[in-house]
Amino acid sequence: MTINYDRILEGETFPYELVGEEKVKESLSRFVASARYIGTPFGKTCVNFGSKISLKEYVQNMGIEAHQATYLPDDARNDIVKSLTRTIHECNSKLSVIMSTAPLASVLLQHRKGISQENLVNELEYVYNELNARNAVFAEKSTLTGDLSSSMTLLGEFVKKKRDVFEPMVSPKIDYKNILMLAYYKNSLVHIFLKEMIIGVSFLGFGKDTIKNTGVSKERVWEKVQFLSTMLDNIFVQESIKIKNYEDFEATVDFMEKRGIFFTEGDLIKYETPKNENNGLLFLCSLIWPFIDSFWLTMVYIYTLFPEKYIDKTKILNKIQWFAESLYEDNIVLHYESC
């Protein structure tokens, strides 16, 4: 079963859980305080039910009798749990739908210094077209204008509006909680674009001058794609959305070329700045950069540790987060959600 929300009720406390703080315990006072939300719009909720998964049958299909499962070594039981987890994620991915707040959050986070109303509508239309091209399932049929109006109302507490002499502007508040919540809504799009995100960021990693002037061979991009795919394997566990082999990679490159993300000349992949304002390559990269930054931050910090000194796991996680936030404040890391 999957439950998708336009807006979640825990918007005030959930972001702090994302940065490692303890979950706020439910209490009578919190229940009474929640009365202030009566009459507050929270949009739609979409509930989908999939086929049931029998744990007994699942274990038996792995060649293990149910009564033997409790006596298995820890490694074997961990393998079963990991396999079952991936299966559940796969089912959830197929049942998930796109809620109206997700495309809006993705555009706002791509333009953190603000975006005009006109450009916002234009880029939202582009995102909707790209989602439709990939057969994404929406919670309900609706119009772009209606979705923008309703989703802007739902995300109102995370977004500020300002009017200047030219046109209305919309930008994320410079507030870490708001950034984290927008990222939470945006991340429901990630599984739809995963293959292209990995290829896009691998390609862009060669540098703007290189991808524009000389291009990059498919083989070199494929090497980077394999590395990133391995690194992110335990983050995105659904097998159906991963790049399986070189043939799958080439097919995805062909699809990206048809969608105008980049173009190919023989064995080379090249990039040309789009004439309109819809930059598909940067949109794809913006979806995955925070995940990659998190790995980079962790590895840079771990590299500084002394190998002979024992450090508690909780302490090291807190130190990595402190290190990440320091780099963010120094503008070395551009995405707070990477922290």
C-alpha positions as a LaTeX table, in Angstrom:
\begin{tabular}{lrrr}
\hline
Residue & $x$ (\AA) & $y$ (\AA) & $z$ (\AA) \\
\hline
Met1 & 0.00 & 0.00 & 0.00 \\
Thr2 & 1.23 & 3.50 & $-0.83$ \\
Ile3 & $-0.10$ & 6.78 & 0.52 \\
Asn4 & 0.78 & 9.98 & $-1.32$ \\
Tyr5 & $-0.04$ & 13.41 & 0.06 \\
Asp6 & $-0.20$ & 16.86 & $-1.50$ \\
Arg7 & 0.92 & 18.20 & 1.86 \\
Ile8 & 1.84 & 16.41 & 5.08 \\
Leu9 & 0.60 & 17.47 & 8.51 \\
Glu10 & 4.02 & 17.10 & 10.19 \\
Gly11 & 5.51 & 20.00 & 8.23 \\
Glu12 & 6.70 & 21.80 & 11.36 \\
Thr13 & 8.61 & 18.91 & 12.98 \\
Phe14 & 9.44 & 16.49 & 10.16 \\
Pro15 & 12.33 & 18.59 & 8.70 \\
Tyr16 & 14.17 & 18.43 & 12.01 \\
Glu17 & 13.94 & 14.63 & 11.95 \\
Leu18 & 15.60 & 14.76 & 8.53 \\
Val19 & 18.65 & 16.47 & 10.06 \\
Gly20 & 19.00 & 13.93 & 12.86 \\
Glu21 & 16.90 & 15.29 & 15.69 \\
Glu22 & 14.73 & 12.90 & 17.66 \\
Lys23 & 11.13 & 12.45 & 16.62 \\
Val24 & 8.81 & 14.55 & 18.75 \\
Lys25 & 6.69 & 12.23 & 20.88 \\
Glu26 & 2.95 & 12.42 & 20.55 \\
Ser27 & 1.16 & 13.86 & 23.58 \\
Leu28 & $-2.22$ & 15.18 & 24.62 \\
Ser29 & $-0.95$ & 18.75 & 24.40 \\
Arg30 & 0.28 & 18.21 & 20.82 \\
Phe31 & $-3.06$ & 16.64 & 19.92 \\
Val32 & $-4.95$ & 19.64 & 21.31 \\
Ala33 & $-2.56$ & 22.06 & 19.62 \\
Ser34 & $-3.22$ & 20.40 & 16.25 \\
Ala35 & $-6.75$ & 21.84 & 16.39 \\
Arg36 & $-5.33$ & 25.02 & 14.85 \\
Tyr37 & $-5.04$ & 23.14 & 11.56 \\
Ile38 & $-8.81$ & 22.64 & 11.34 \\
Gly39 & $-9.88$ & 24.36 & 8.16 \\
Thr40 & $-6.31$ & 24.50 & 6.81 \\
Pro41 & $-6.09$ & 23.12 & 3.24 \\
Phe42 & $-3.95$ & 20.01 & 2.90 \\
Gly43 & $-4.93$ & 19.02 & $-0.62$ \\
Lys44 & $-5.48$ & 15.47 & $-1.75$ \\
Thr45 & $-4.47$ & 12.09 & $-0.41$ \\
Cys46 & $-4.04$ & 9.18 & $-2.83$ \\
Val47 & $-4.07$ & 5.62 & $-1.48$ \\
Asn48 & $-3.19$ & 2.67 & $-3.74$ \\
Phe49 & $-3.20$ & $-1.02$ & $-2.85$ \\
Gly50 & $-0.90$ & $-3.55$ & $-4.48$ \\
Ser51 & $-0.78$ & $-7.32$ & $-4.37$ \\
Lys52 & $-0.10$ & $-8.83$ & $-0.97$ \\
Ile53 & 3.34 & $-10.27$ & $-0.25$ \\
Ser54 & 3.42 & $-13.47$ & 1.79 \\
Leu55 & 6.60 & $-13.59$ & 3.87 \\
Lys56 & 6.32 & $-17.37$ & 4.12 \\
Glu57 & 6.08 & $-17.81$ & 0.35 \\
Tyr58 & 8.80 & $-15.22$ & $-0.23$ \\
Val59 & 11.25 & $-17.10$ & 1.99 \\
Gln60 & 10.30 & $-20.43$ & 0.41 \\
Asn61 & 10.94 & $-19.01$ & $-3.07$ \\
Met62 & 14.48 & $-18.29$ & $-1.87$ \\
Gly63 & 14.89 & $-21.99$ & $-1.10$ \\
Ile64 & 14.42 & $-21.67$ & 2.65 \\
Glu65 & 11.70 & $-23.36$ & 4.67 \\
Ala66 & 9.74 & $-20.99$ & 6.89 \\
His67 & 10.58 & $-22.87$ & 10.11 \\
Gln68 & 14.30 & $-22.60$ & 9.31 \\
Ala69 & 14.30 & $-18.81$ & 8.89 \\
Thr70 & 14.68 & $-18.03$ & 12.61 \\
Tyr71 & 17.75 & $-20.28$ & 12.87 \\
Leu72 & 19.67 & $-18.81$ & 9.95 \\
Pro73 & 22.99 & $-17.01$ & 10.49 \\
Asp74 & 22.80 & $-13.23$ & 10.74 \\
Asp75 & 24.31 & $-12.75$ & 7.29 \\
Ala76 & 21.69 & $-14.99$ & 5.68 \\
Arg77 & 18.85 & $-13.25$ & 7.49 \\
Asn78 & 20.21 & $-9.85$ & 6.49 \\
Asp79 & 20.25 & $-10.99$ & 2.86 \\
Ile80 & 16.58 & $-11.99$ & 3.14 \\
Val81 & 15.66 & $-8.64$ & 4.69 \\
Lys82 & 17.55 & $-6.71$ & 2.01 \\
Ser83 & 15.91 & $-8.71$ & $-0.75$ \\
Leu84 & 12.46 & $-8.23$ & 0.75 \\
Thr85 & 13.11 & $-4.52$ & 1.22 \\
Arg86 & 14.00 & $-4.12$ & $-2.44$ \\
Thr87 & 10.87 & $-6.04$ & $-3.46$ \\
Ile88 & 8.66 & $-3.80$ & $-1.31$ \\
His89 & 10.33 & $-0.67$ & $-2.69$ \\
Glu90 & 9.76 & $-1.99$ & $-6.21$ \\
Cys91 & 6.05 & $-2.48$ & $-5.52$ \\
Asn92 & 5.74 & 0.94 & $-3.89$ \\
Ser93 & 7.46 & 2.58 & $-6.83$ \\
Lys94 & 4.93 & 1.10 & $-9.25$ \\
Leu95 & 2.02 & 2.29 & $-7.10$ \\
Ser96 & 3.31 & 5.80 & $-6.40$ \\
Val97 & 1.66 & 8.74 & $-8.12$ \\
Ile98 & 2.71 & 12.33 & $-8.71$ \\
Met99 & 1.03 & 14.88 & $-6.46$ \\
Ser100 & 0.65 & 18.51 & $-7.55$ \\
Thr101 & 3.22 & 19.86 & $-5.07$ \\
Ala102 & 6.12 & 17.75 & $-6.39$ \\
Pro103 & 6.70 & 19.47 & $-9.77$ \\
Leu104 & 6.35 & 22.91 & $-8.17$ \\
Ala105 & 8.87 & 22.07 & $-5.44$ \\
Ser106 & 11.36 & 20.79 & $-8.03$ \\
Val107 & 11.23 & 24.06 & $-9.99$ \\
Leu108 & 11.45 & 26.27 & $-6.89$ \\
Leu109 & 14.53 & 24.40 & $-5.65$ \\
Gln110 & 16.18 & 24.75 & $-9.04$ \\
His111 & 15.77 & 28.53 & $-8.77$ \\
Arg112 & 16.57 & 29.27 & $-5.14$ \\
Lys113 & 17.21 & 32.95 & $-5.74$ \\
Gly114 & 13.76 & 33.39 & $-7.19$ \\
Ile115 & 11.84 & 32.90 & $-10.42$ \\
Ser116 & 9.28 & 35.12 & $-12.08$ \\
Gln117 & 5.66 & 34.02 & $-12.30$ \\
Glu118 & 5.91 & 33.82 & $-16.09$ \\
Asn119 & 9.04 & 31.65 & $-16.02$ \\
Leu120 & 7.59 & 29.52 & $-13.24$ \\
Val121 & 4.57 & 28.66 & $-15.38$ \\
Asn122 & 6.83 & 27.98 & $-18.38$ \\
Glu123 & 9.15 & 25.66 & $-16.44$ \\
Leu124 & 6.27 & 23.87 & $-14.73$ \\
Glu125 & 4.78 & 23.17 & $-18.14$ \\
Tyr126 & 8.13 & 21.73 & $-19.22$ \\
Val127 & 8.29 & 19.45 & $-16.15$ \\
Tyr128 & 4.73 & 18.23 & $-16.75$ \\
Asn129 & 5.54 & 17.49 & $-20.40$ \\
Glu130 & 8.64 & 15.52 & $-19.39$ \\
Leu131 & 6.68 & 13.54 & $-16.81$ \\
Asn132 & 4.02 & 12.71 & $-19.39$ \\
Ala133 & 6.71 & 11.63 & $-21.86$ \\
Arg134 & 7.87 & 9.08 & $-19.28$ \\
Asn135 & 4.33 & 7.83 & $-18.60$ \\
Ala136 & 4.29 & 9.14 & $-15.05$ \\
Val137 & 0.98 & 8.63 & $-13.24$ \\
Phe138 & $-0.62$ & 11.69 & $-11.66$ \\
Ala139 & $-3.00$ & 11.61 & $-8.72$ \\
Glu140 & $-5.75$ & 13.00 & $-10.92$ \\
Lys141 & $-6.24$ & 14.70 & $-14.24$ \\
Ser142 & $-5.92$ & 18.42 & $-13.85$ \\
Thr143 & $-4.82$ & 21.61 & $-15.58$ \\
Leu144 & $-1.44$ & 23.26 & $-15.10$ \\
Thr145 & $-3.07$ & 26.52 & $-14.05$ \\
Gly146 & $-5.23$ & 24.77 & $-11.47$ \\
Asp147 & $-2.31$ & 22.74 & $-10.13$ \\
Leu148 & $-0.11$ & 25.82 & $-9.80$ \\
Ser149 & $-2.78$ & 27.71 & $-7.90$ \\
Ser150 & $-3.61$ & 24.87 & $-5.51$ \\
Ser151 & $-0.02$ & 23.71 & $-4.94$ \\
Met152 & 1.17 & 27.28 & $-4.32$ \\
Thr153 & $-1.52$ & 27.55 & $-1.65$ \\
Leu154 & $-0.43$ & 24.25 & $-0.09$ \\
Leu155 & 3.26 & 25.21 & $-0.09$ \\
Gly156 & 2.53 & 28.77 & 0.98 \\
Glu157 & 4.28 & 28.50 & 4.35 \\
Phe158 & 7.51 & 27.36 & 2.64 \\
Val159 & 7.53 & 29.99 & $-0.09$ \\
Lys160 & 7.58 & 33.77 & $-0.07$ \\
Lys161 & 6.28 & 36.05 & $-2.77$ \\
Lys162 & 7.53 & 39.52 & $-3.60$ \\
Arg163 & 6.44 & 42.00 & $-6.20$ \\
Asp164 & 8.82 & 44.31 & $-8.05$ \\
Val165 & 8.36 & 46.76 & $-10.89$ \\
Phe166 & 8.66 & 44.06 & $-13.49$ \\
Glu167 & 6.60 & 41.05 & $-12.40$ \\
Pro168 & 5.70 & 38.92 & $-9.39$ \\
Met169 & 8.53 & 36.77 & $-8.05$ \\
Val170 & 8.39 & 33.46 & $-6.24$ \\
Ser171 & 11.35 & 32.05 & $-4.32$ \\
Pro172 & 12.04 & 29.57 & $-1.51$ \\
Lys173 & 12.42 & 31.21 & 1.89 \\
Ile174 & 15.99 & 31.30 & 3.12 \\
Asp175 & 15.06 & 28.89 & 5.82 \\
Tyr176 & 16.54 & 25.43 & 6.23 \\
Lys177 & 13.25 & 23.89 & 7.33 \\
Asn178 & 11.52 & 25.18 & 4.23 \\
Ile179 & 14.28 & 23.93 & 1.95 \\
Leu180 & 14.08 & 20.46 & 3.50 \\
Met181 & 10.32 & 20.30 & 3.09 \\
Leu182 & 10.48 & 21.39 & $-0.55$ \\
Ala183 & 13.15 & 18.73 & $-1.10$ \\
Tyr184 & 10.89 & 16.13 & 0.52 \\
Tyr185 & 8.12 & 16.88 & $-1.98$ \\
Lys186 & 10.56 & 17.10 & $-4.90$ \\
Asn187 & 12.08 & 13.69 & $-4.18$ \\
Ser188 & 8.89 & 11.91 & $-5.24$ \\
Leu189 & 9.98 & 12.64 & $-8.84$ \\
Val190 & 13.42 & 11.07 & $-8.52$ \\
His191 & 12.51 & 7.46 & $-9.38$ \\
Ile192 & 10.98 & 8.59 & $-12.68$ \\
Phe193 & 14.16 & 10.26 & $-13.94$ \\
Leu194 & 16.84 & 8.16 & $-12.21$ \\
Lys195 & 18.54 & 6.72 & $-15.31$ \\
Glu196 & 18.68 & 10.10 & $-17.01$ \\
Met197 & 19.80 & 11.87 & $-13.84$ \\
Ile198 & 22.82 & 9.61 & $-13.50$ \\
Ile199 & 23.73 & 9.93 & $-17.17$ \\
Gly200 & 23.17 & 13.70 & $-17.11$ \\
Val201 & 25.35 & 14.40 & $-14.08$ \\
Ser202 & 28.06 & 12.01 & $-15.37$ \\
Phe203 & 28.10 & 13.88 & $-18.67$ \\
Leu204 & 28.07 & 17.37 & $-17.11$ \\
Gly205 & 30.91 & 16.31 & $-14.82$ \\
Phe206 & 33.33 & 16.63 & $-17.75$ \\
Gly207 & 32.84 & 20.41 & $-17.68$ \\
Lys208 & 30.78 & 22.88 & $-19.70$ \\
Asp209 & 33.57 & 23.72 & $-22.15$ \\
Thr210 & 34.25 & 20.06 & $-22.92$ \\
Ile211 & 30.63 & 19.00 & $-23.43$ \\
Lys212 & 29.94 & 22.04 & $-25.63$ \\
Asn213 & 33.10 & 22.19 & $-27.75$ \\
Thr214 & 34.55 & 18.70 & $-28.15$ \\
Gly215 & 31.90 & 16.43 & $-26.66$ \\
Val216 & 32.48 & 13.26 & $-24.65$ \\
Ser217 & 32.60 & 9.70 & $-25.94$ \\
Lys218 & 29.84 & 7.37 & $-24.81$ \\
Glu219 & 32.44 & 5.00 & $-23.36$ \\
Arg220 & 33.83 & 7.69 & $-21.05$ \\
Val221 & 30.35 & 8.69 & $-19.90$ \\
Trp222 & 29.52 & 5.00 & $-19.38$ \\
Glu223 & 32.51 & 4.64 & $-17.05$ \\
Lys224 & 31.23 & 7.48 & $-14.88$ \\
Val225 & 27.70 & 6.10 & $-15.00$ \\
Gln226 & 28.87 & 2.72 & $-13.71$ \\
Phe227 & 30.73 & 4.35 & $-10.83$ \\
Leu228 & 27.76 & 6.51 & $-9.78$ \\
Ser229 & 25.31 & 3.64 & $-10.17$ \\
Thr230 & 27.38 & 1.49 & $-7.82$ \\
Met231 & 27.73 & 4.33 & $-5.32$ \\
Leu232 & 23.98 & 5.01 & $-5.27$ \\
Asp233 & 22.90 & 1.38 & $-5.37$ \\
Asn234 & 21.73 & 1.30 & $-1.75$ \\
Ile235 & 19.98 & 4.66 & $-2.03$ \\
Phe236 & 17.81 & 3.84 & $-5.03$ \\
Val237 & 17.07 & 0.16 & $-4.58$ \\
Gln238 & 14.37 & $-0.44$ & $-7.21$ \\
Glu239 & 15.94 & $-2.62$ & $-9.90$ \\
Ser240 & 13.47 & $-1.57$ & $-12.60$ \\
Ile241 & 14.65 & 2.06 & $-12.59$ \\
Lys242 & 18.39 & 1.29 & $-12.77$ \\
Ile243 & 20.67 & 1.18 & $-15.80$ \\
Lys244 & 21.17 & $-2.55$ & $-16.26$ \\
Asn245 & 23.86 & $-2.72$ & $-18.95$ \\
Tyr246 & 25.49 & $-0.80$ & $-21.80$ \\
Glu247 & 22.56 & $-1.49$ & $-24.13$ \\
Asp248 & 20.20 & 0.04 & $-21.58$ \\
Phe249 & 22.58 & 3.00 & $-21.27$ \\
Glu250 & 22.56 & 3.56 & $-25.04$ \\
Ala251 & 18.77 & 3.31 & $-25.18$ \\
Thr252 & 18.48 & 5.92 & $-22.44$ \\
Val253 & 20.96 & 8.20 & $-24.24$ \\
Asp254 & 18.85 & 7.89 & $-27.41$ \\
Phe255 & 15.71 & 8.81 & $-25.46$ \\
Met256 & 17.44 & 11.81 & $-23.87$ \\
Glu257 & 18.53 & 12.98 & $-27.32$ \\
Lys258 & 14.94 & 12.78 & $-28.55$ \\
Arg259 & 13.85 & 14.87 & $-25.57$ \\
Gly260 & 16.44 & 17.53 & $-26.44$ \\
Ile261 & 18.64 & 17.02 & $-23.36$ \\
Phe262 & 21.77 & 16.78 & $-25.53$ \\
Phe263 & 22.68 & 15.50 & $-28.99$ \\
Thr264 & 25.09 & 12.93 & $-30.42$ \\
Glu265 & 27.60 & 12.99 & $-33.26$ \\
Gly266 & 28.73 & 9.46 & $-33.97$ \\
Asp267 & 30.13 & 8.14 & $-30.69$ \\
Leu268 & 30.26 & 11.59 & $-29.09$ \\
Ile269 & 27.67 & 13.15 & $-26.81$ \\
Lys270 & 27.51 & 16.94 & $-27.08$ \\
Tyr271 & 25.56 & 19.73 & $-25.44$ \\
Glu272 & 24.12 & 22.93 & $-26.78$ \\
Thr273 & 22.51 & 25.61 & $-24.63$ \\
Pro274 & 18.77 & 25.44 & $-25.38$ \\
Lys275 & 17.30 & 28.42 & $-27.20$ \\
Asn276 & 14.32 & 28.48 & $-24.88$ \\
Glu277 & 14.67 & 28.73 & $-21.10$ \\
Asn278 & 13.93 & 25.06 & $-20.42$ \\
Asn279 & 17.29 & 23.47 & $-19.65$ \\
Gly280 & 16.57 & 19.76 & $-19.38$ \\
Leu281 & 20.14 & 18.80 & $-18.47$ \\
Leu282 & 20.29 & 21.16 & $-15.49$ \\
Phe283 & 16.82 & 20.08 & $-14.37$ \\
Leu284 & 17.88 & 16.42 & $-14.29$ \\
Cys285 & 21.12 & 17.25 & $-12.47$ \\
Ser286 & 19.30 & 19.40 & $-9.91$ \\
Leu287 & 17.31 & 16.33 & $-8.83$ \\
Ile288 & 20.38 & 14.25 & $-8.00$ \\
Trp289 & 23.11 & 16.73 & $-6.98$ \\
Pro290 & 22.13 & 16.77 & $-3.27$ \\
Phe291 & 22.51 & 12.96 & $-3.06$ \\
Ile292 & 25.96 & 13.06 & $-4.67$ \\
Asp293 & 27.04 & 15.98 & $-2.48$ \\
Ser294 & 26.14 & 13.93 & 0.61 \\
Phe295 & 28.53 & 11.16 & $-0.46$ \\
Trp296 & 31.27 & 13.68 & $-1.24$ \\
Leu297 & 30.88 & 15.40 & 2.13 \\
Thr298 & 31.02 & 12.09 & 3.98 \\
Met299 & 34.12 & 10.87 & 2.15 \\
Val300 & 35.97 & 14.19 & 2.56 \\
Tyr301 & 35.35 & 14.13 & 6.31 \\
Ile302 & 36.23 & 10.45 & 6.74 \\
Tyr303 & 39.47 & 11.04 & 4.83 \\
Thr304 & 40.59 & 13.36 & 7.65 \\
Leu305 & 40.13 & 10.77 & 10.41 \\
Phe306 & 42.96 & 8.86 & 12.08 \\
Pro307 & 42.57 & 5.14 & 11.26 \\
Glu308 & 43.74 & 3.93 & 14.67 \\
Lys309 & 41.22 & 6.00 & 16.63 \\
Tyr310 & 37.79 & 4.55 & 17.44 \\
Ile311 & 34.83 & 6.93 & 17.02 \\
Asp312 & 31.24 & 6.24 & 17.99 \\
Lys313 & 28.88 & 6.05 & 14.99 \\
Thr314 & 26.45 & 8.62 & 16.37 \\
Lys315 & 29.26 & 11.08 & 17.08 \\
Ile316 & 30.77 & 10.75 & 13.64 \\
Leu317 & 27.38 & 11.30 & 11.98 \\
Asn318 & 26.90 & 14.47 & 14.00 \\
Lys319 & 30.40 & 15.67 & 13.10 \\
Ile320 & 29.83 & 14.97 & 9.42 \\
Gln321 & 26.62 & 16.98 & 9.57 \\
Trp322 & 28.38 & 19.85 & 11.34 \\
Phe323 & 31.13 & 19.74 & 8.69 \\
Ala324 & 28.54 & 19.74 & 5.90 \\
Glu325 & 26.62 & 22.68 & 7.34 \\
Ser326 & 29.87 & 24.64 & 7.72 \\
Leu327 & 30.69 & 24.12 & 4.05 \\
Tyr328 & 27.14 & 25.11 & 3.11 \\
Glu329 & 27.45 & 28.36 & 5.06 \\
Asp330 & 30.75 & 29.02 & 3.22 \\
Asn331 & 28.95 & 28.45 & $-0.13$ \\
Ile332 & 31.17 & 25.47 & $-0.93$ \\
Val333 & 28.15 & 23.15 & $-0.84$ \\
Leu334 & 25.16 & 24.62 & $-2.66$ \\
His335 & 22.32 & 22.43 & $-1.39$ \\
Tyr336 & 21.38 & 22.42 & 2.27 \\
Glu337 & 19.50 & 19.14 & 1.87 \\
Ser338 & 22.90 & 17.51 & 1.18 \\
Cys339 & 23.70 & 18.07 & 4.84 \\
\hline
\end{tabular}
